[in-house]
Amino acid sequence: MTARDPIPEKFNQLSGNVIQAAFAVHSQLGPGLLERVYQTCLAHELRKRGLSFEQEVSLPILYDGLRLEAGLRTEISGTLASDSPGPDVDLLETDPKSLGITDQL
């Protein structure tokens, strides 16, 4: 896929499911809870939508031809569909600070 190729429909469907799940969690819980609470509820919403994923998957660093474990973990990662070839993809980041979102009170 190049920068000029249209976005495949499976990506549009996946992003739509993830966004709907995130809105459902935020609508019910609102702001101000610990990140782990949102992660747990979002995982539940993603499962309800039939998405396959894993949580807290180890993410090694590839450096100087070596695979180094640095204690990094993805929050939620998975494949696009069971029949989709290719590697796992990091689906989303749930920490508002890492997304540049701050509390505007």
PAVEXDREN-658569 format. One line per 8 residues: number of its first residue (from 1); their letters; for each residue x, y, z of N, C-alpha, C, O, CB. Coordinates in Angstrom, 1 decimal, padded with zeros to 4 digits. Atoms other than C-alpha are relative to their C-alpha. Glycine has a CB too. Layout:
REM PAVEXDREN-658569
NUM = a = X,Y,Z,X,Y,Z,X,Y,Z,X,Y,Z,X,Y,Z; ...
//
This chain:
REM PAVEXDREN-658569
1 = mtardpip = 000.8,-001.2,000.0,000.0,000.0,000.0,000.9,001.2,000.0,001.8,001.3,000.8,-001.0,000.0,001.2; -000.8,-001.2,000.1,001.4,003.4,-001.0,-000.9,001.2,000.6,-002.1,001.0,000.8,000.5,000.3,-001.4; 000.7,-001.2,-000.5,000.4,006.9,000.2,-001.2,000.4,-000.9,-002.1,001.1,-000.4,000.9,001.2,000.2; 001.0,-000.4,001.0,-001.8,007.3,-002.9,-001.1,-001.0,-000.1,-002.1,-000.7,-000.7,000.6,000.3,-001.3; 001.0,001.1,000.1,-003.7,004.0,-002.6,-001.2,000.4,000.9,-001.0,001.0,002.0,000.6,-001.3,000.4; 001.1,-000.2,-000.8,-007.2,004.2,-001.3,000.1,-000.9,001.3,000.7,-002.0,001.2,-001.4,-000.3,-000.7; 000.0,000.7,-001.3,-007.7,003.0,002.3,-000.9,-001.3,-000.2,-002.1,-001.1,-000.6,-000.5,000.8,001.2; 000.8,001.2,000.1,-008.9,-000.7,002.2,-001.2,000.0,000.9,-001.1,000.6,002.0,000.9,-001.2,000.2
9 = ekfnqlsg = 001.2,000.0,-000.8,-012.4,-001.2,003.4,000.1,-000.7,001.4,-000.5,-000.2,002.3,-001.1,-000.7,-000.8; -000.1,000.7,-001.2,-011.3,-003.6,006.1,000.6,001.0,001.1,000.4,000.8,002.3,000.9,-001.2,-000.1; -000.5,-001.0,-000.9,-009.3,-000.7,007.7,-001.1,001.0,000.5,-001.1,001.3,001.6,001.2,000.8,-000.6; 001.2,-000.8,-000.4,-012.4,001.5,007.6,-000.9,-000.6,001.0,-001.4,000.0,001.9,-000.7,000.5,-001.3; 000.9,000.7,-000.9,-014.5,-001.1,009.2,000.7,-000.2,001.4,000.0,000.0,002.4,-000.3,-001.4,-000.5; -000.8,000.2,-001.2,-011.8,-001.8,011.9,000.0,001.3,000.8,-000.4,001.4,002.0,001.4,-000.4,-000.2; -000.1,-001.3,-000.7,-011.4,001.9,012.7,-001.4,000.4,000.5,-001.5,001.0,001.6,000.6,001.1,-000.9; 001.4,-000.3,-000.4,-015.2,002.4,012.8,-000.4,-000.8,001.3,-001.0,-000.2,002.2,-001.0,-000.3,-001.1
17 = nviqaafa = 000.4,000.8,-001.2,-015.6,-000.5,015.3,000.8,000.5,001.3,000.2,000.6,002.3,000.4,-001.4,-000.2; -000.9,-000.5,-001.1,-012.7,000.9,017.5,-000.6,001.3,000.5,-000.7,001.5,001.7,001.4,000.1,-000.4; 000.6,-001.3,-000.4,-014.2,004.4,017.5,-001.3,-000.1,000.7,-001.5,000.5,001.7,-000.1,000.9,-001.2; 001.3,000.2,-000.6,-017.7,003.2,018.3,000.2,-000.6,001.5,-000.5,-000.2,002.4,-000.8,-001.0,-000.8; -000.2,000.6,-001.3,-016.3,001.1,021.2,000.6,001.1,001.0,000.2,001.1,002.1,001.0,-001.2,-000.1; -000.5,-001.1,-000.9,-014.3,004.1,022.6,-001.0,001.0,000.4,-001.1,001.4,001.5,001.2,000.7,-000.8; 001.1,-000.9,-000.3,-017.3,006.3,022.4,-001.0,-000.6,001.0,-001.5,000.1,001.9,-000.8,000.4,-001.2; 000.9,000.7,-000.9,-019.4,003.7,024.2,000.6,000.1,001.4,-000.1,000.3,002.4,-000.3,-001.4,-000.4
25 = vhsqlgpg = -000.6,-000.1,-001.3,-016.9,003.6,027.1,000.0,001.4,000.5,-000.4,001.6,001.7,001.5,-000.5,-000.1; -000.1,-001.4,-000.5,-016.5,007.3,027.3,-001.4,000.5,000.4,-001.6,001.2,001.4,000.6,001.0,-001.0; 001.4,-000.4,-000.3,-020.3,007.8,027.2,-000.5,-000.5,001.4,-001.2,000.2,002.1,-001.0,-000.4,-001.1; 000.4,000.6,-001.2,-020.8,005.5,030.1,000.8,000.4,001.2,000.3,000.6,002.3,000.0,-001.5,-000.1; -000.9,-000.3,-001.2,-017.8,006.3,032.3,000.3,001.5,000.2,000.5,001.9,001.3,001.3,-000.7,-000.2; -000.4,-001.4,-000.1,-017.0,009.9,031.5,001.5,000.1,000.3,002.2,-000.9,000.3,-000.8,000.8,001.1; -001.4,-000.2,-000.2,-013.6,011.4,032.2,000.4,-000.2,001.5,-000.5,-000.2,002.4,000.4,001.5,-000.4; -000.5,-000.1,-001.4,-011.4,011.2,035.3,000.4,-001.3,000.7,000.9,-001.2,001.8,-000.9,000.7,000.8
33 = llervyqt = -000.3,001.3,-000.7,-010.9,007.5,036.0,001.5,-000.4,-000.4,002.1,000.2,-001.3,-001.0,-001.1,-000.4; -001.3,000.5,000.3,-007.6,005.6,035.9,000.0,-000.7,-001.4,-001.0,-001.2,-001.8,000.5,-001.0,001.1; -000.2,000.6,001.3,-006.3,004.5,032.5,-000.4,-001.5,-000.1,-001.0,-001.9,-001.0,001.4,000.2,-000.5; 000.3,001.5,000.0,-006.6,000.8,033.4,-001.5,-000.3,000.0,-001.9,-001.3,-000.6,000.6,-000.6,001.3; 001.5,000.2,000.0,-010.4,001.2,034.0,-000.5,000.1,-001.5,-001.3,-000.7,-001.9,-000.7,001.0,000.9; 000.4,-000.2,001.4,-010.8,002.5,030.4,000.5,-001.1,-000.9,-000.3,-001.6,-001.7,000.5,001.4,-000.5; -000.6,001.1,000.8,-008.5,-000.2,029.0,-000.9,-001.3,000.2,-001.2,-001.9,-000.8,001.4,-000.3,000.4; 000.8,001.1,-000.3,-010.6,-002.9,030.7,-001.3,000.0,-000.7,-001.8,-000.9,-001.3,-000.1,-000.2,001.5
41 = clahelrk = 001.3,-000.2,000.7,-013.9,-001.5,029.5,000.1,000.0,-001.5,-000.8,-000.6,-002.2,-000.7,001.3,000.5; -000.2,000.0,001.5,-012.6,-000.9,026.0,000.2,-001.4,-000.5,-000.3,-001.8,-001.5,001.2,000.9,-000.4; -000.2,001.4,000.4,-011.4,-004.5,025.8,-001.4,-000.7,-000.1,-001.6,-001.5,-001.0,001.0,-000.7,001.0; 001.3,000.6,000.0,-014.9,-005.6,026.7,-000.8,000.4,-001.2,-001.5,-000.4,-001.8,-000.8,000.4,001.3; 000.8,-000.5,001.1,-016.5,-003.4,024.1,000.6,-000.5,-001.3,-000.2,-000.8,-002.3,000.1,001.6,-000.1; -000.6,000.5,001.2,-014.0,-004.6,021.4,-000.4,-001.5,-000.2,-000.7,-001.9,-001.3,001.5,000.1,000.0; 000.4,001.4,000.0,-014.8,-008.2,022.3,-001.5,-000.2,-000.5,-001.9,-001.0,-001.2,000.2,-000.7,001.3; 001.4,000.0,000.4,-018.6,-007.5,022.0,-000.1,000.2,-001.5,-001.1,-000.3,-002.1,-000.7,001.1,000.7
49 = rglsfeqe = 000.1,-000.2,001.5,-017.9,-006.3,018.4,000.7,-001.0,-000.8,000.9,-000.9,-002.0,000.6,001.4,-000.3; -000.6,001.1,000.7,-016.1,-009.5,017.6,001.4,000.2,-000.5,001.9,-000.5,-001.3,-000.8,-000.3,-001.2; -001.4,-000.2,000.4,-012.6,-008.1,017.3,001.0,-000.9,000.8,000.8,-001.0,002.0,000.4,001.5,000.2; -001.0,000.8,-000.6,-009.6,-010.4,018.1,001.2,000.9,000.4,001.6,001.7,-000.5,000.4,-001.2,-000.9; -001.1,-000.8,-000.4,-006.8,-008.8,020.1,000.6,-000.6,001.2,000.1,-001.5,001.9,-000.4,001.4,000.2; -000.7,000.4,-001.2,-004.3,-009.3,022.9,000.3,001.3,000.7,000.4,002.4,000.1,001.3,-000.8,-000.2; -000.4,-001.2,-000.8,-003.5,-006.9,025.7,001.4,-000.2,000.6,001.8,-001.3,000.9,-001.0,000.3,001.2; -001.3,000.0,-000.6,-000.1,-006.0,027.1,001.0,-000.9,-000.6,001.6,-001.8,000.1,-000.1,-000.3,001.5
57 = vslpilyd = -000.9,000.8,000.8,001.9,-007.7,024.4,001.4,000.6,000.0,001.6,001.8,-000.2,-000.5,-000.2,-001.5; -001.4,-000.5,000.0,005.7,-007.4,024.8,000.4,000.5,-001.3,000.2,-000.1,-002.4,000.9,-001.1,000.5; -000.4,-000.7,001.3,007.2,-005.1,022.2,001.6,000.2,000.1,002.0,001.1,000.8,-000.7,001.4,-000.2; -001.5,-000.1,-000.1,011.0,-005.7,021.7,000.5,001.2,-000.8,-000.1,001.7,-001.7,000.6,-001.3,-000.5; -000.8,-001.0,000.8,013.5,-003.1,020.4,000.9,-000.8,-000.9,001.7,-001.6,-000.5,000.7,001.0,001.0; -001.0,000.6,000.9,015.4,-004.1,017.3,001.1,001.1,-000.2,000.9,002.1,-000.7,-000.7,-000.3,-001.4; -001.1,-000.9,000.0,018.8,-002.5,017.6,001.3,-000.7,-000.3,001.6,-001.7,000.3,000.1,000.7,001.4; -001.4,000.5,000.3,022.2,-003.2,016.0,-000.1,-001.5,-000.3,000.8,-002.3,000.0,001.0,000.2,001.1
65 = glrleagl = 000.2,001.4,000.4,020.8,-006.5,014.6,-000.4,-000.9,001.2,-000.5,-002.1,001.0,001.3,-000.5,-000.5; 000.4,000.8,-001.2,019.7,-007.6,018.1,-001.5,000.3,000.3,-002.0,001.4,000.0,000.9,000.3,001.2; 001.4,-000.2,-000.5,016.2,-008.1,019.5,000.2,000.2,001.5,000.5,-000.8,002.3,-000.9,-001.3,-000.3; -000.2,-000.3,-001.4,016.3,-006.4,022.9,-001.3,000.2,000.7,-002.2,000.9,000.2,000.8,001.3,000.2; 001.2,-000.2,-000.8,013.6,-006.6,025.6,000.2,001.2,000.9,001.2,001.2,001.7,-000.4,-001.3,000.8; -000.2,-001.2,-000.8,013.1,-003.2,027.1,-001.2,000.3,000.9,-001.4,001.4,001.5,000.2,001.2,-000.9; 001.1,-000.1,-000.8,009.9,-003.8,029.0,-001.2,000.8,-000.6,-002.1,001.2,000.1,000.4,000.7,001.3; 001.1,-000.7,000.7,007.7,-002.0,026.4,-001.1,-001.0,-000.3,-000.9,-002.2,-000.6,000.5,000.6,-001.3
73 = rteisgtl = 001.2,000.8,000.3,004.2,-003.3,025.9,-001.0,000.8,-000.8,-001.2,002.0,-000.6,-000.6,-000.5,001.4; 001.1,-000.6,000.7,001.4,-002.5,023.5,-001.2,-000.1,001.0,-001.3,-000.9,001.8,-000.3,-000.7,-001.4; 001.2,000.1,-000.9,-001.9,-001.7,025.2,-001.0,-001.0,-000.6,-001.4,-001.9,000.1,-000.6,001.4,000.1; 000.9,000.9,000.7,-004.2,-003.4,022.7,000.5,-000.3,-001.4,000.7,000.7,-002.2,-001.5,000.5,000.0; -000.5,000.3,001.3,-002.9,-005.2,019.6,-000.7,-001.2,-000.5,-001.2,-002.1,000.2,001.5,-000.1,000.0; 000.7,001.1,000.6,-004.3,-007.7,017.2,000.1,000.0,-001.5,000.8,000.9,-002.1,-001.4,-000.1,000.4; 000.0,000.0,001.4,-004.8,-008.7,013.6,-001.3,000.5,-000.5,-002.3,000.6,000.3,000.2,-001.5,-000.6; 001.2,-000.6,000.6,-007.4,-007.2,011.3,-001.1,-001.0,-000.1,-002.3,-000.6,000.2,000.3,000.6,-001.4
81 = asdspgpd = 001.0,001.0,000.1,-009.2,-010.4,010.8,000.7,-001.4,000.0,001.9,-001.4,-000.3,-000.9,000.1,-001.3; -000.7,001.3,-000.1,-008.5,-014.1,011.3,000.5,-000.5,-001.4,001.5,-001.2,-001.4,-001.0,-001.1,000.5; -000.5,000.5,001.3,-008.1,-014.6,007.5,000.9,001.0,-000.6,001.3,000.9,-001.8,-001.2,-000.2,-000.9; -000.9,-001.0,000.5,-005.9,-011.5,007.1,001.5,-000.5,000.1,001.9,-000.7,001.3,-000.2,001.4,000.6; -001.4,000.3,-000.1,-002.3,-012.4,006.3,000.8,001.2,000.5,000.3,002.3,000.4,000.6,-000.5,-001.3; -000.9,-001.1,-000.4,000.5,-010.3,007.7,000.1,000.0,001.5,-000.5,-000.7,002.3,-000.6,001.3,-000.5; -000.3,000.0,-001.4,001.8,-009.3,011.1,-001.1,000.7,000.8,-002.0,001.3,000.3,001.3,000.8,000.2; 000.9,-000.7,-000.9,-000.1,-008.1,014.1,000.2,001.5,-000.1,001.3,002.0,-000.5,000.3,-000.4,001.5
89 = vdlletdp = -000.1,-001.4,000.1,-000.8,-004.4,014.2,-000.4,000.6,001.4,-001.2,000.1,002.1,-001.0,000.6,-001.1; 000.4,-000.7,-001.2,-000.9,-002.0,017.2,-001.2,000.8,-000.3,-001.2,001.7,-001.1,001.2,000.9,000.5; 001.3,-000.7,000.4,-004.5,-000.9,017.2,-000.1,001.3,000.6,-000.5,002.3,-000.1,-001.1,-000.9,000.5; 000.3,-001.3,-000.6,-004.6,001.9,019.7,000.8,000.3,001.3,001.3,-000.7,001.9,-001.4,000.1,000.3; -000.7,-000.5,-001.2,-003.1,003.9,022.5,-001.2,000.7,000.8,-001.9,001.5,000.3,001.1,001.1,-000.3; 001.1,-000.5,-000.8,-005.5,004.7,025.4,000.5,001.1,001.0,-000.4,001.6,001.7,-000.6,-001.1,000.7; -000.4,-001.0,-001.0,-003.3,007.1,027.4,-000.2,001.4,-000.7,000.5,001.8,-001.7,001.5,-000.2,000.3; 000.3,-001.4,000.6,-004.7,010.7,026.7,001.3,000.8,-000.1,001.4,001.6,-001.0,-001.0,000.7,000.8
97 = kslgitdq = -001.2,-000.9,000.1,-001.3,012.3,027.5,000.9,-000.3,-001.2,001.4,000.6,-001.8,000.8,-000.1,001.3; -000.8,000.4,001.2,000.5,010.3,024.8,-000.6,000.4,-001.3,000.0,000.5,-002.3,000.3,-001.5,000.0; 000.7,-000.4,001.2,-002.1,011.4,022.3,-000.1,001.6,000.0,-000.6,002.1,-001.0,-001.5,-000.5,000.0; 000.0,-001.5,000.0,-001.6,015.1,023.3,-001.3,000.6,000.5,-001.6,001.8,000.3,000.2,000.5,-001.4; 001.3,-000.5,-000.5,-005.0,015.4,025.0,000.3,000.3,001.5,000.8,-000.5,002.3,-001.1,-001.1,-000.1; -000.1,-000.4,-001.4,-005.0,017.3,028.3,-001.4,000.4,000.5,-002.3,000.7,-000.2,001.0,001.1,000.2; 001.2,-000.4,-000.7,-007.7,018.1,030.8,-000.2,001.5,-000.2,000.7,002.2,000.3,-000.1,-000.4,001.5; 000.3,-001.4,000.2,-009.2,021.5,029.8,-001.0,000.5,001.0,-002.2,000.8,000.6,-000.3,000.3,-001.4
105 = l = 001.0,-000.4,-001.0,-010.9,022.5,033.1,000.0,001.5,000.1,-000.8,002.1,000.9,000.2,-000.6,001.3
//
